[in-house]
Amino acid sequence: MAHKKMEQTSMMVKNTTVREFTIPRTEQRIMHSRAGNREYQIFVAKPDGDPPPSGFPVIYLLDANAVFGTMVEAMHVQANRSDKTGVVPTVIVGIGYPTEMPFAPARFYDFTMPVSVDELPARPDGAAWPELGGAEAFLTFIEEELKPEIEGEFPIDRERQALFGHSLGGLFALSVLFTKPAAFRTYIAGSPSIHWNKRFLREAEQQFVSRLQRETLNVDVLLAVGELEKSHKSRISNNAKELAERLSALSDRGVYVEFEEFKGEGHVSVLPALVSRALRFASRRA
């Protein structure tokens, strides 16, 4: 009997069809930037259904190797019941790297501004940090190469563009907000590594505030951290909360700000919850 049972199990395995799983309505491509001579793996997800007359909203997602799948599945599930979730069908454009790693070393260059070595935090293993300071070229790639390609293929509402970044990606999102605020309508900065470029970012923030004395913007900003980041030696949680408080004072100049602390989550585990929250936030004025 035992031998017969084993034979039956073996037949079941032999009759099983195994194939690679891919997320429906998604694709990926390699792009080479002219601005920085860099190579990126671009992930794109198109929502179900027809676009609204003005086009689909779009989220440009950093560190796509790590979180593209999470955001796409969350969007598909929640946009299916927009009346209940508040999430509308959205084009997701993930910017990643040609690697199987969730976080590629190349992100250090793309997400940071130039900074002297003595201003950097110490690396845990004592090694030197990768090359830094390419944020300006990276934004040029997004604005002048990636966006036109996406807008040439999909009906996009340019008034509903969002930028999502976490950690160093959150730092980059804030640098874009302060230096080129009209590039996006919505900025999501999760656990932003403000301590990396604190002096630069503070100066950029002051220039941003001065700009708002001359003009009114129309931007939404979500700053978020995990509850467990309160103990982070780099003050990630405190820096984000203090910035949210300062930006909240600019509400009469067209800056809408929310701060979210996710209970029981740390610097990395916060990502799935943040992704879900970001989708609702980006859809709030759609």
Secondary structure, DSSP 8 states (H G I E B T S, - for coil): -HHHHHHHHHHHHHT--------TTEEEEEEE-TTT--EEEEEEE--SS---TT-EEEEEEESHHHHHHHHHHHHHHHHTTHHHH-----EEEEEE-SSSSSS-TTHHHHH-----GGGS---TTS--------HHHHHHHIIIIIHHHHHHHS-EEEEEEEEEEETHHHHHHHHHHHH-GGG-SEEEEES--GGGGHHHHHHHHHHHHHHHTT----EEEEEEEEGGGGG-TT-HHHHHHHHHHHHHTTGGGTEEEEEEEETT--TTTTHHHHHHHHHHHHHTT-
